[in-house]
Amino acid sequence: MSDHIVTSFDEDLKELAQRISEIGGLAERAVDRSVRALVSVDAAVARKVIEDDDRIDELQREIEEKAILTIARRQPMAQDLREIMAAIHVANDLERVGDLAKNIAKRVIAIGGQFQPQQFVHGVEHLAELALEQLKNVLDSYVGRDLDQALAVWRRDNEIDVLYTSLFRELLTYMMEDPRNISFCTHLLFCAKNIERIGDHATNIAEIVHYLITGIALTDERPKQDTSSLTSVEYKDA
Amino acid sequence: MNDVSASSLATAATATVEQAGVGDNQSATKVTAENVSVFYGEKQALFDVTIDIPECSVTSFIGPSGCGKSTFLRCVNRMNDTIDGCRVTGLISLDKRDIYDTELDVVELRARVGMVFQKPNPFPKSIFENVAYGPRIHGLASSKAELEEIVVTSLRKASLFEEVKDRLLEPGTGLSGGQQQRLCIARAIAVSPEVILMDEPCSALDPIATAKIEELIDELRANYTIIIVTHSMQQAARVSQRTAFFHLGNLVETGATDEIFTNPKDKRTLDYITGRFG
């Protein structure tokens, strides 16, 4: 797209885009680290995730302020306006992603020293890999204004949902097998739920990217496969 | 799985455009232009403009200076007739009647199609006389009382009466710029026009006076068909239901105002409204 006659308007938009890149990178790192902290039950890494979340929150506020100022100063129209609205929404979603990673980190600290069969974590780890990939792809689609890539992310969220539902069953089963698993598995379940929500935020961002590029809201119902709220596992007496 | 294919997205896009097109379908077409071209001597200023202006709504014309929007506006009440060497081709009709028909009375046409200019231009007469002048020469009042009635009603409709009711006999030129512009609108309304053309009516006014005119335009559209030429994109977005973008003598794009300012279809429109070329 050609440049604005007023070059400082371009600078405003560029600055917003740069901060989105920064907050995106930080959110990705927070998710990655929180999951690694969970897998290795590493409280030090977990604490780092919690500390670093402040910067994500701060960036989100900065982006919002910058966006409001740009709207007031430039009275943007059409694509420019969508650009700014998208920045606000994307920053919001990424701030929530940061919070969810922070919540996982807090749980890592809480479960430290408990009975922790490590094989239980594999499913959550796999779920996190998927969610991270979605997050990475959607941020790439935002930076590259790539509609196809955004739509691919949007369609793929059901994989995370399906995996989450099966993980839900698996963890319930472990809990029934041995009540000593309950505390750890419950924390794991919340971590898995957090990761599933991170996936949802990735699809939210995909919808924003679609709107940003086309000016049309994605209204079709997204395929929902998270049936864990309807799932139960029957207890069988051994 | 609910798959979104490229084609279903394309359909959604078309549906939105069509919806925007019929967004104000409750109003009939008041003014129609078909293949209108305007020449100033050898120079062509307007190329094949075709547009429908809906009744009782506000249509704004936007575009860079010299794009032909004011030229087209002046065709609608045949103001271009007064310019030497100006030639208009194509068809413009008001209520389906060709306004360039040789049998048509231009004076009557200009009573039906009023105009408000960029700079307020009250007559050097009293406030009362400024408004009474039109109805008097058109013989719209049969008595002094009736004329007074028309003047008061017009001033009220132009949201000016309360501010000037105690000084109706003072000169119109003594009012503030914003008040003068509302006086000119009252003067235009006094002859009961059906269409009001406004050529940058707020460009000489401060923001408060501008807001009052915009509020007035919003009220007037219940009863009048309004066409406004403006250089303020925000103003076009605020006051109009439909917007037409002109560029280099061509009508580039017409659509629902909400659509033009959020998601225009033509790149030239997009570049213009986002401030990418002038």
Interface residues (C-beta under 8 A of the other chain):
Chain A: M1 S2 D3 H4 I5 V6 F9 R74 Q75 P76 M77 A78 Q79 D80 L81 R82 L151 W154 R155 N158 T214 G215 I216 L218 T219 D220 E221 R222 P223
Chain B: M1 N2 D3 V4 S8 L9 A12 A13 T16 M233 Q234 A237 F261 T262 N263 P264 L270 D271 I273 T274 G275 R276 F277 G278
